[in-house]
């Protein structure tokens, strides 16, 4: 659960409750809104999130970047989060990337470093020499070393499928998720909860491989493979036809 951190007087609170959470145009295509519930598709039996002016309830970590963007567009500047350790970590990283403050959560050194790096990547800024020296000293004092593989795995878990597909460092890893979606649809036709669970498990498996420092090669979905076979077949037919015509 993600909750707005600012408190208010009873009068302001009552006014806030009468308002509704607005979905900005750039996020409108990512959600189907029915009252205060958000769905990804008309086939979903359960909403991905329930929203009010002060609270967003969600269980899916993959939806956090979009939901926190929604909170930011509605004027939230700080958040309180509730959930298990991984959910809190994902919410912290997603909020930090968008410049929102998390109240009541103390990230570990690596999570804080990952958040700082993501903020720098988003804004296109680089740390100064003084900041770099201070970070290096802190890592040395804590007997910790930067862990690029863990940072990359955290980004893969945090970002949406679309973001990972566009990310040069994660595009090949995301191809495994695209393949998992095809397999899930074939294995569990019409069972969308099982499909999401299957894809989420595959995503975590790929994230674990990234975290271990493994090189994840790209894969092609069956549709692309079938298209290649069709293209090759047509090329062979064309070559035979041209050979016969040449005689």
Number of C-alpha atoms within 10 A of each C-alpha: 18 22 21 20 18 12 9 10 8 9 8 11 13 11 10 15 12 10 11 14 18 14 18 12 8 8 13 12 10 14 18 16 17 10 10 14 17 20 18 16 14 9 11 16 11 12 20 20 21 17 22 19 20 21 18 22 18 20 13 12 20 21 19 26 21 16 25 23 19 21 27 17 15 16 10 19 17 17 24 19 22 14 13 9 9 10 20 21 22 21 28 27 27 27 25 19 23 18 13 19 17 23 15 11 14 12 15 9 15 17 18 16 17 22 23 16 16 19 20 14 12 11 10 8 10 12 12 9 9 9 11 12 12 12 15 15 13 14 16 12 9 10 8 13 12 15 13 14 17 19 20 18 20 21 22 27 20 23 20 17 19 10 16 21 19 11 16 10 12 19 19 18 24 27 20 21 24 18 17 21 19 16 17 20 17 11 13 14 11 13 14 17 13 15 21 18 12 19 21 19 14 17 21 15 12 21 24 17 16 22 18 12 15 12 10 17 11 12 16 13 16 12 11 11 12 12 11 12 12 12 12 12 12 12 12 12 12 12 12 12 11 11 10 9 8 7 5
